[in-house]
Amino acid sequence: MKTLFVLIHLFAFGSIALGEAPCRGFQCHGPKGDVCCTYPNSVCCPSGAKCCPIFYGCDAQDKCIYFGPGKR
């Protein structure tokens, strides 16, 4: 019985320790889940699978493209 008690507590602790950390930015919501964006003033791509930093936008493949100052 003690062994079962210890195993349950180890499993519970492991689940908490290995769980996802809270997002310290904001979340992009997409069909495949959420992505945490940590860039300040970032933008979510339309798919919700990625975000890009300020002065960037997303192309059709969710790649970040620079649109900021100095862009020719």
PDB file with one MODEL, atoms N, CA, C and O in Angstrom:
MODEL        1
ATOM      1  N   MET A   1       0.822  -1.190   0.000  1.00  0.00           N
ATOM      2  CA  MET A   1       0.000   0.000   0.000  1.00  0.00           C
ATOM      3  C   MET A   1       0.867   1.256   0.000  1.00  0.00           C
ATOM      4  O   MET A   1       0.554   2.235  -0.676  1.00  0.00           O
ATOM      5  N   LYS A   2       1.968   1.219   0.769  1.00  0.00           N
ATOM      6  CA  LYS A   2       2.868   2.372   0.797  1.00  0.00           C
ATOM      7  C   LYS A   2       3.496   2.607  -0.576  1.00  0.00           C
ATOM      8  O   LYS A   2       3.694   3.745  -1.000  1.00  0.00           O
ATOM      9  N   THR A   3       3.803   1.507  -1.256  1.00  0.00           N
ATOM     10  CA  THR A   3       4.395   1.630  -2.589  1.00  0.00           C
ATOM     11  C   THR A   3       3.430   2.314  -3.543  1.00  0.00           C
ATOM     12  O   THR A   3       3.837   3.183  -4.314  1.00  0.00           O
ATOM     13  N   LEU A   4       2.179   1.942  -3.503  1.00  0.00           N
ATOM     14  CA  LEU A   4       1.169   2.568  -4.350  1.00  0.00           C
ATOM     15  C   LEU A   4       1.039   4.050  -4.022  1.00  0.00           C
ATOM     16  O   LEU A   4       0.938   4.877  -4.928  1.00  0.00           O
ATOM     17  N   PHE A   5       1.041   4.386  -2.759  1.00  0.00           N
ATOM     18  CA  PHE A   5       0.960   5.779  -2.322  1.00  0.00           C
ATOM     19  C   PHE A   5       2.136   6.586  -2.872  1.00  0.00           C
ATOM     20  O   PHE A   5       1.951   7.693  -3.376  1.00  0.00           O
ATOM     21  N   VAL A   6       3.338   6.033  -2.775  1.00  0.00           N
ATOM     22  CA  VAL A   6       4.538   6.717  -3.268  1.00  0.00           C
ATOM     23  C   VAL A   6       4.473   6.874  -4.784  1.00  0.00           C
ATOM     24  O   VAL A   6       4.800   7.941  -5.304  1.00  0.00           O
ATOM     25  N   LEU A   7       4.062   5.840  -5.494  1.00  0.00           N
ATOM     26  CA  LEU A   7       3.970   5.915  -6.953  1.00  0.00           C
ATOM     27  C   LEU A   7       2.959   6.964  -7.406  1.00  0.00           C
ATOM     28  O   LEU A   7       3.212   7.695  -8.364  1.00  0.00           O
ATOM     29  N   ILE A   8       1.846   7.042  -6.741  1.00  0.00           N
ATOM     30  CA  ILE A   8       0.830   8.044  -7.096  1.00  0.00           C
ATOM     31  C   ILE A   8       1.386   9.449  -6.889  1.00  0.00           C
ATOM     32  O   ILE A   8       1.187  10.323  -7.732  1.00  0.00           O
ATOM     33  N   HIS A   9       2.069   9.668  -5.792  1.00  0.00           N
ATOM     34  CA  HIS A   9       2.639  10.990  -5.529  1.00  0.00           C
ATOM     35  C   HIS A   9       3.763  11.332  -6.510  1.00  0.00           C
ATOM     36  O   HIS A   9       3.876  12.478  -6.945  1.00  0.00           O
ATOM     37  N   LEU A  10       4.582  10.362  -6.854  1.00  0.00           N
ATOM     38  CA  LEU A  10       5.633  10.611  -7.845  1.00  0.00           C
ATOM     39  C   LEU A  10       5.031  10.958  -9.199  1.00  0.00           C
ATOM     40  O   LEU A  10       5.516  11.862  -9.878  1.00  0.00           O
ATOM     41  N   PHE A  11       3.990  10.257  -9.595  1.00  0.00           N
ATOM     42  CA  PHE A  11       3.318  10.543 -10.860  1.00  0.00           C
ATOM     43  C   PHE A  11       2.708  11.937 -10.839  1.00  0.00           C
ATOM     44  O   PHE A  11       2.829  12.684 -11.810  1.00  0.00           O
ATOM     45  N   ALA A  12       2.059  12.288  -9.747  1.00  0.00           N
ATOM     46  CA  ALA A  12       1.439  13.614  -9.637  1.00  0.00           C
ATOM     47  C   ALA A  12       2.495  14.710  -9.686  1.00  0.00           C
ATOM     48  O   ALA A  12       2.308  15.712 -10.376  1.00  0.00           O
ATOM     49  N   PHE A  13       3.597  14.540  -8.970  1.00  0.00           N
ATOM     50  CA  PHE A  13       4.670  15.532  -8.980  1.00  0.00           C
ATOM     51  C   PHE A  13       5.293  15.646 -10.368  1.00  0.00           C
ATOM     52  O   PHE A  13       5.564  16.750 -10.840  1.00  0.00           O
ATOM     53  N   GLY A  14       5.521  14.508 -11.021  1.00  0.00           N
ATOM     54  CA  GLY A  14       6.093  14.512 -12.370  1.00  0.00           C
ATOM     55  C   GLY A  14       5.189  15.197 -13.367  1.00  0.00           C
ATOM     56  O   GLY A  14       5.671  15.900 -14.255  1.00  0.00           O
ATOM     57  N   SER A  15       3.907  15.009 -13.241  1.00  0.00           N
ATOM     58  CA  SER A  15       2.956  15.657 -14.145  1.00  0.00           C
ATOM     59  C   SER A  15       2.991  17.170 -13.977  1.00  0.00           C
ATOM     60  O   SER A  15       2.920  17.910 -14.958  1.00  0.00           O
ATOM     61  N   ILE A  16       3.099  17.621 -12.753  1.00  0.00           N
ATOM     62  CA  ILE A  16       3.156  19.064 -12.489  1.00  0.00           C
ATOM     63  C   ILE A  16       4.492  19.630 -12.965  1.00  0.00           C
ATOM     64  O   ILE A  16       4.528  20.683 -13.602  1.00  0.00           O
ATOM     65  N   ALA A  17       5.577  18.943 -12.664  1.00  0.00           N
ATOM     66  CA  ALA A  17       6.911  19.436 -13.015  1.00  0.00           C
ATOM     67  C   ALA A  17       7.132  19.478 -14.519  1.00  0.00           C
ATOM     68  O   ALA A  17       7.817  20.373 -15.013  1.00  0.00           O
ATOM     69  N   LEU A  18       6.572  18.536 -15.248  1.00  0.00           N
ATOM     70  CA  LEU A  18       6.771  18.475 -16.692  1.00  0.00           C
ATOM     71  C   LEU A  18       5.665  19.156 -17.479  1.00  0.00           C
ATOM     72  O   LEU A  18       5.691  19.152 -18.710  1.00  0.00           O
ATOM     73  N   GLY A  19       4.711  19.731 -16.803  1.00  0.00           N
ATOM     74  CA  GLY A  19       3.614  20.414 -17.482  1.00  0.00           C
ATOM     75  C   GLY A  19       4.092  21.677 -18.167  1.00  0.00           C
ATOM     76  O   GLY A  19       5.229  22.107 -17.974  1.00  0.00           O
ATOM     77  N   GLU A  20       3.222  22.268 -18.968  1.00  0.00           N
ATOM     78  CA  GLU A  20       3.576  23.477 -19.696  1.00  0.00           C
ATOM     79  C   GLU A  20       3.696  24.662 -18.751  1.00  0.00           C
ATOM     80  O   GLU A  20       2.889  24.835 -17.838  1.00  0.00           O
ATOM     81  N   ALA A  21       4.705  25.460 -18.984  1.00  0.00           N
ATOM     82  CA  ALA A  21       4.874  26.686 -18.212  1.00  0.00           C
ATOM     83  C   ALA A  21       3.863  27.720 -18.707  1.00  0.00           C
ATOM     84  O   ALA A  21       3.470  27.684 -19.873  1.00  0.00           O
ATOM     85  N   PRO A  22       3.446  28.620 -17.857  1.00  0.00           N
ATOM     86  CA  PRO A  22       2.492  29.640 -18.296  1.00  0.00           C
ATOM     87  C   PRO A  22       3.131  30.556 -19.335  1.00  0.00           C
ATOM     88  O   PRO A  22       4.332  30.825 -19.285  1.00  0.00           O
ATOM     89  N   CYS A  23       2.338  31.020 -20.254  1.00  0.00           N
ATOM     90  CA  CYS A  23       2.800  31.916 -21.311  1.00  0.00           C
ATOM     91  C   CYS A  23       3.094  33.285 -20.708  1.00  0.00           C
ATOM     92  O   CYS A  23       2.256  33.842 -19.999  1.00  0.00           O
ATOM     93  N   ARG A  24       4.262  33.824 -20.982  1.00  0.00           N
ATOM     94  CA  ARG A  24       4.645  35.135 -20.464  1.00  0.00           C
ATOM     95  C   ARG A  24       4.464  36.227 -21.513  1.00  0.00           C
ATOM     96  O   ARG A  24       5.034  37.309 -21.378  1.00  0.00           O
ATOM     97  N   GLY A  25       3.702  35.968 -22.527  1.00  0.00           N
ATOM     98  CA  GLY A  25       3.384  36.947 -23.563  1.00  0.00           C
ATOM     99  C   GLY A  25       1.889  36.895 -23.808  1.00  0.00           C
ATOM    100  O   GLY A  25       1.096  37.038 -22.878  1.00  0.00           O
ATOM    101  N   PHE A  26       1.505  36.692 -25.055  1.00  0.00           N
ATOM    102  CA  PHE A  26       0.103  36.438 -25.354  1.00  0.00           C
ATOM    103  C   PHE A  26       0.026  35.233 -26.271  1.00  0.00           C
ATOM    104  O   PHE A  26       1.040  34.820 -26.834  1.00  0.00           O
ATOM    105  N   GLN A  27      -1.136  34.673 -26.427  1.00  0.00           N
ATOM    106  CA  GLN A  27      -1.279  33.438 -27.175  1.00  0.00           C
ATOM    107  C   GLN A  27      -1.938  33.666 -28.522  1.00  0.00           C
ATOM    108  O   GLN A  27      -2.915  34.404 -28.643  1.00  0.00           O
ATOM    109  N   CYS A  28      -1.374  33.009 -29.538  1.00  0.00           N
ATOM    110  CA  CYS A  28      -2.010  32.935 -30.850  1.00  0.00           C
ATOM    111  C   CYS A  28      -2.832  31.651 -30.848  1.00  0.00           C
ATOM    112  O   CYS A  28      -2.345  30.588 -30.465  1.00  0.00           O
ATOM    113  N   HIS A  29      -4.058  31.761 -31.272  1.00  0.00           N
ATOM    114  CA  HIS A  29      -4.946  30.601 -31.285  1.00  0.00           C
ATOM    115  C   HIS A  29      -5.124  30.131 -32.720  1.00  0.00           C
ATOM    116  O   HIS A  29      -5.508  30.910 -33.592  1.00  0.00           O
ATOM    117  N   GLY A  30      -4.847  28.866 -32.962  1.00  0.00           N
ATOM    118  CA  GLY A  30      -4.988  28.298 -34.292  1.00  0.00           C
ATOM    119  C   GLY A  30      -5.663  26.949 -34.248  1.00  0.00           C
ATOM    120  O   GLY A  30      -5.949  26.428 -33.170  1.00  0.00           O
ATOM    121  N   PRO A  31      -5.920  26.378 -35.418  1.00  0.00           N
ATOM    122  CA  PRO A  31      -6.620  25.091 -35.477  1.00  0.00           C
ATOM    123  C   PRO A  31      -5.823  23.932 -34.884  1.00  0.00           C
ATOM    124  O   PRO A  31      -6.408  22.918 -34.503  1.00  0.00           O
ATOM    125  N   LYS A  32      -4.505  24.063 -34.800  1.00  0.00           N
ATOM    126  CA  LYS A  32      -3.677  22.980 -34.257  1.00  0.00           C
ATOM    127  C   LYS A  32      -3.246  23.234 -32.822  1.00  0.00           C
ATOM    128  O   LYS A  32      -2.403  22.510 -32.293  1.00  0.00           O
ATOM    129  N   GLY A  33      -3.811  24.249 -32.189  1.00  0.00           N
ATOM    130  CA  GLY A  33      -3.460  24.545 -30.810  1.00  0.00           C
ATOM    131  C   GLY A  33      -3.017  25.982 -30.643  1.00  0.00           C
ATOM    132  O   GLY A  33      -3.139  26.796 -31.558  1.00  0.00           O
ATOM    133  N   ASP A  34      -2.505  26.282 -29.469  1.00  0.00           N
ATOM    134  CA  ASP A  34      -2.093  27.640 -29.141  1.00  0.00           C
ATOM    135  C   ASP A  34      -0.570  27.750 -29.133  1.00  0.00           C
ATOM    136  O   ASP A  34       0.140  26.801 -28.801  1.00  0.00           O
ATOM    137  N   VAL A  35      -0.092  28.934 -29.509  1.00  0.00           N
ATOM    138  CA  VAL A  35       1.337  29.230 -29.501  1.00  0.00           C
ATOM    139  C   VAL A  35       1.550  30.448 -28.621  1.00  0.00           C
ATOM    140  O   VAL A  35       0.814  31.429 -28.730  1.00  0.00           O
ATOM    141  N   CYS A  36       2.536  30.396 -27.761  1.00  0.00           N
ATOM    142  CA  CYS A  36       2.853  31.522 -26.893  1.00  0.00           C
ATOM    143  C   CYS A  36       3.809  32.461 -27.620  1.00  0.00           C
ATOM    144  O   CYS A  36       4.883  32.047 -28.055  1.00  0.00           O
ATOM    145  N   CYS A  37       3.416  33.719 -27.750  1.00  0.00           N
ATOM    146  CA  CYS A  37       4.253  34.737 -28.392  1.00  0.00           C
ATOM    147  C   CYS A  37       4.915  35.570 -27.311  1.00  0.00           C
ATOM    148  O   CYS A  37       4.239  36.188 -26.488  1.00  0.00           O
ATOM    149  N   THR A  38       6.226  35.585 -27.318  1.00  0.00           N
ATOM    150  CA  THR A  38       6.953  36.336 -26.305  1.00  0.00           C
ATOM    151  C   THR A  38       7.557  37.619 -26.856  1.00  0.00           C
ATOM    152  O   THR A  38       8.146  38.393 -26.101  1.00  0.00           O
ATOM    153  N   TYR A  39       7.422  37.862 -28.167  1.00  0.00           N
ATOM    154  CA  TYR A  39       7.911  39.115 -28.743  1.00  0.00           C
ATOM    155  C   TYR A  39       7.024  40.262 -28.274  1.00  0.00           C
ATOM    156  O   TYR A  39       5.801  40.119 -28.262  1.00  0.00           O
ATOM    157  N   PRO A  40       7.607  41.400 -27.885  1.00  0.00           N
ATOM    158  CA  PRO A  40       6.757  42.555 -27.564  1.00  0.00           C
ATOM    159  C   PRO A  40       6.118  43.098 -28.838  1.00  0.00           C
ATOM    160  O   PRO A  40       6.778  43.179 -29.874  1.00  0.00           O
ATOM    161  N   ASN A  41       4.864  43.464 -28.774  1.00  0.00           N
ATOM    162  CA  ASN A  41       4.109  44.019 -29.907  1.00  0.00           C
ATOM    163  C   ASN A  41       4.116  43.095 -31.120  1.00  0.00           C
ATOM    164  O   ASN A  41       4.171  43.567 -32.256  1.00  0.00           O
ATOM    165  N   SER A  42       4.062  41.801 -30.894  1.00  0.00           N
ATOM    166  CA  SER A  42       4.107  40.847 -31.996  1.00  0.00           C
ATOM    167  C   SER A  42       2.747  40.683 -32.654  1.00  0.00           C
ATOM    168  O   SER A  42       1.730  41.174 -32.163  1.00  0.00           O
ATOM    169  N   VAL A  43       2.758  39.987 -33.766  1.00  0.00           N
ATOM    170  CA  VAL A  43       1.538  39.739 -34.527  1.00  0.00           C
ATOM    171  C   VAL A  43       1.415  38.237 -34.768  1.00  0.00           C
ATOM    172  O   VAL A  43       2.404  37.562 -35.054  1.00  0.00           O
ATOM    173  N   CYS A  44       0.207  37.728 -34.652  1.00  0.00           N
ATOM    174  CA  CYS A  44      -0.041  36.313 -34.921  1.00  0.00           C
ATOM    175  C   CYS A  44      -0.224  36.103 -36.416  1.00  0.00           C
ATOM    176  O   CYS A  44      -0.865  36.913 -37.086  1.00  0.00           O
ATOM    177  N   CYS A  45       0.329  35.031 -36.933  1.00  0.00           N
ATOM    178  CA  CYS A  45       0.097  34.669 -38.329  1.00  0.00           C
ATOM    179  C   CYS A  45      -1.336  34.151 -38.460  1.00  0.00           C
ATOM    180  O   CYS A  45      -1.908  33.666 -37.484  1.00  0.00           O
ATOM    181  N   PRO A  46      -1.920  34.248 -39.660  1.00  0.00           N
ATOM    182  CA  PRO A  46      -3.312  33.816 -39.836  1.00  0.00           C
ATOM    183  C   PRO A  46      -3.578  32.366 -39.422  1.00  0.00           C
ATOM    184  O   PRO A  46      -4.679  32.049 -38.970  1.00  0.00           O
ATOM    185  N   SER A  47      -2.590  31.489 -39.570  1.00  0.00           N
ATOM    186  CA  SER A  47      -2.795  30.092 -39.187  1.00  0.00           C
ATOM    187  C   SER A  47      -2.841  29.913 -37.677  1.00  0.00           C
ATOM    188  O   SER A  47      -3.368  28.916 -37.183  1.00  0.00           O
ATOM    189  N   GLY A  48      -2.288  30.883 -36.939  1.00  0.00           N
ATOM    190  CA  GLY A  48      -2.222  30.773 -35.488  1.00  0.00           C
ATOM    191  C   GLY A  48      -1.096  29.891 -35.003  1.00  0.00           C
ATOM    192  O   GLY A  48      -0.952  29.682 -33.799  1.00  0.00           O
ATOM    193  N   ALA A  49      -0.283  29.362 -35.926  1.00  0.00           N
ATOM    194  CA  ALA A  49       0.789  28.446 -35.556  1.00  0.00           C
ATOM    195  C   ALA A  49       2.102  29.146 -35.260  1.00  0.00           C
ATOM    196  O   ALA A  49       3.050  28.509 -34.802  1.00  0.00           O
ATOM    197  N   LYS A  50       2.175  30.453 -35.516  1.00  0.00           N
ATOM    198  CA  LYS A  50       3.428  31.181 -35.342  1.00  0.00           C
ATOM    199  C   LYS A  50       3.113  32.646 -35.118  1.00  0.00           C
ATOM    200  O   LYS A  50       2.028  33.117 -35.460  1.00  0.00           O
ATOM    201  N   CYS A  51       4.072  33.370 -34.540  1.00  0.00           N
ATOM    202  CA  CYS A  51       3.948  34.815 -34.424  1.00  0.00           C
ATOM    203  C   CYS A  51       5.256  35.449 -34.873  1.00  0.00           C
ATOM    204  O   CYS A  51       6.305  34.805 -34.878  1.00  0.00           O
ATOM    205  N   CYS A  52       5.176  36.713 -35.248  1.00  0.00           N
ATOM    206  CA  CYS A  52       6.340  37.451 -35.734  1.00  0.00           C
ATOM    207  C   CYS A  52       6.519  38.711 -34.903  1.00  0.00           C
ATOM    208  O   CYS A  52       5.544  39.266 -34.396  1.00  0.00           O
ATOM    209  N   PRO A  53       7.778  39.172 -34.759  1.00  0.00           N
ATOM    210  CA  PRO A  53       8.039  40.380 -33.976  1.00  0.00           C
ATOM    211  C   PRO A  53       7.536  41.640 -34.670  1.00  0.00           C
ATOM    212  O   PRO A  53       7.090  41.602 -35.817  1.00  0.00           O
ATOM    213  N   ILE A  54       7.617  42.752 -33.952  1.00  0.00           N
ATOM    214  CA  ILE A  54       7.168  44.035 -34.478  1.00  0.00           C
ATOM    215  C   ILE A  54       7.908  44.349 -35.784  1.00  0.00           C
ATOM    216  O   ILE A  54       9.076  43.994 -35.941  1.00  0.00           O
ATOM    217  N   PHE A  55       7.232  45.004 -36.702  1.00  0.00           N
ATOM    218  CA  PHE A  55       7.711  45.367 -38.042  1.00  0.00           C
ATOM    219  C   PHE A  55       7.798  44.177 -38.982  1.00  0.00           C
ATOM    220  O   PHE A  55       8.353  44.303 -40.074  1.00  0.00           O
ATOM    221  N   TYR A  56       7.268  43.036 -38.594  1.00  0.00           N
ATOM    222  CA  TYR A  56       7.242  41.866 -39.458  1.00  0.00           C
ATOM    223  C   TYR A  56       5.797  41.447 -39.683  1.00  0.00           C
ATOM    224  O   TYR A  56       4.918  41.741 -38.873  1.00  0.00           O
ATOM    225  N   GLY A  57       5.566  40.763 -40.781  1.00  0.00           N
ATOM    226  CA  GLY A  57       4.271  40.170 -41.071  1.00  0.00           C
ATOM    227  C   GLY A  57       4.496  38.742 -41.529  1.00  0.00           C
ATOM    228  O   GLY A  57       5.638  38.310 -41.689  1.00  0.00           O
ATOM    229  N   CYS A  58       3.426  38.018 -41.739  1.00  0.00           N
ATOM    230  CA  CYS A  58       3.520  36.616 -42.128  1.00  0.00           C
ATOM    231  C   CYS A  58       3.211  36.449 -43.608  1.00  0.00           C
ATOM    232  O   CYS A  58       2.308  37.096 -44.139  1.00  0.00           O
ATOM    233  N   ASP A  59       3.968  35.575 -44.273  1.00  0.00           N
ATOM    234  CA  ASP A  59       3.618  35.236 -45.641  1.00  0.00           C
ATOM    235  C   ASP A  59       2.713  34.003 -45.622  1.00  0.00           C
ATOM    236  O   ASP A  59       2.284  33.562 -44.555  1.00  0.00           O
ATOM    237  N   ALA A  60       2.427  33.451 -46.792  1.00  0.00           N
ATOM    238  CA  ALA A  60       1.499  32.316 -46.891  1.00  0.00           C
ATOM    239  C   ALA A  60       2.031  31.057 -46.209  1.00  0.00           C
ATOM    240  O   ALA A  60       1.250  30.181 -45.836  1.00  0.00           O
ATOM    241  N   GLN A  61       3.347  30.958 -46.043  1.00  0.00           N
ATOM    242  CA  GLN A  61       3.942  29.786 -45.389  1.00  0.00           C
ATOM    243  C   GLN A  61       4.287  30.059 -43.923  1.00  0.00           C
ATOM    244  O   GLN A  61       5.056  29.311 -43.319  1.00  0.00           O
ATOM    245  N   ASP A  62       3.724  31.120 -43.353  1.00  0.00           N
ATOM    246  CA  ASP A  62       3.978  31.506 -41.958  1.00  0.00           C
ATOM    247  C   ASP A  62       5.437  31.870 -41.703  1.00  0.00           C
ATOM    248  O   ASP A  62       5.944  31.666 -40.600  1.00  0.00           O
ATOM    249  N   LYS A  63       6.107  32.402 -42.703  1.00  0.00           N
ATOM    250  CA  LYS A  63       7.461  32.916 -42.509  1.00  0.00           C
ATOM    251  C   LYS A  63       7.362  34.401 -42.228  1.00  0.00           C
ATOM    252  O   LYS A  63       6.532  35.093 -42.817  1.00  0.00           O
ATOM    253  N   CYS A  64       8.200  34.894 -41.336  1.00  0.00           N
ATOM    254  CA  CYS A  64       8.183  36.311 -40.975  1.00  0.00           C
ATOM    255  C   CYS A  64       8.903  37.131 -42.045  1.00  0.00           C
ATOM    256  O   CYS A  64      10.047  36.842 -42.395  1.00  0.00           O
ATOM    257  N   ILE A  65       8.226  38.151 -42.558  1.00  0.00           N
ATOM    258  CA  ILE A  65       8.759  39.035 -43.593  1.00  0.00           C
ATOM    259  C   ILE A  65       8.844  40.441 -43.016  1.00  0.00           C
ATOM    260  O   ILE A  65       7.884  40.927 -42.419  1.00  0.00           O
ATOM    261  N   TYR A  66       9.987  41.095 -43.191  1.00  0.00           N
ATOM    262  CA  TYR A  66      10.200  42.437 -42.645  1.00  0.00           C
ATOM    263  C   TYR A  66       9.439  43.476 -43.460  1.00  0.00           C
ATOM    264  O   TYR A  66       9.551  43.520 -44.685  1.00  0.00           O
ATOM    265  N   PHE A  67       8.661  44.315 -42.768  1.00  0.00           N
ATOM    266  CA  PHE A  67       7.905  45.394 -43.398  1.00  0.00           C
ATOM    267  C   PHE A  67       8.176  46.732 -42.725  1.00  0.00           C
ATOM    268  O   PHE A  67       7.451  47.697 -42.964  1.00  0.00           O
ATOM    269  N   GLY A  68       9.194  46.807 -41.897  1.00  0.00           N
ATOM    270  CA  GLY A  68       9.429  47.990 -41.072  1.00  0.00           C
ATOM    271  C   GLY A  68      10.220  49.087 -41.748  1.00  0.00           C
ATOM    272  O   GLY A  68      10.416  49.071 -42.964  1.00  0.00           O
ATOM    273  N   PRO A  69      10.673  50.041 -40.949  1.00  0.00           N
ATOM    274  CA  PRO A  69      11.444  51.173 -41.455  1.00  0.00           C
ATOM    275  C   PRO A  69      12.689  50.709 -42.212  1.00  0.00           C
ATOM    276  O   PRO A  69      13.337  49.733 -41.834  1.00  0.00           O
ATOM    277  N   GLY A  70      13.002  51.422 -43.277  1.00  0.00           N
ATOM    278  CA  GLY A  70      14.164  51.087 -44.078  1.00  0.00           C
ATOM    279  C   GLY A  70      13.889  50.048 -45.140  1.00  0.00           C
ATOM    280  O   GLY A  70      14.780  49.726 -45.926  1.00  0.00           O
ATOM    281  N   LYS A  71      12.683  49.516 -45.188  1.00  0.00           N
ATOM    282  CA  LYS A  71      12.321  48.516 -46.201  1.00  0.00           C
ATOM    283  C   LYS A  71      12.163  49.215 -47.534  1.00  0.00           C
ATOM    284  O   LYS A  71      11.447  50.212 -47.622  1.00  0.00           O
ATOM    285  N   ARG A  72      12.804  48.723 -48.559  1.00  0.00           N
ATOM    286  CA  ARG A  72      12.711  49.330 -49.900  1.00  0.00           C
ATOM    287  C   ARG A  72      11.879  48.483 -50.806  1.00  0.00           C
ATOM    288  O   ARG A  72      11.687  48.830 -51.971  1.00  0.00           O
TER     289      ARG A  72
ENDMDL
END
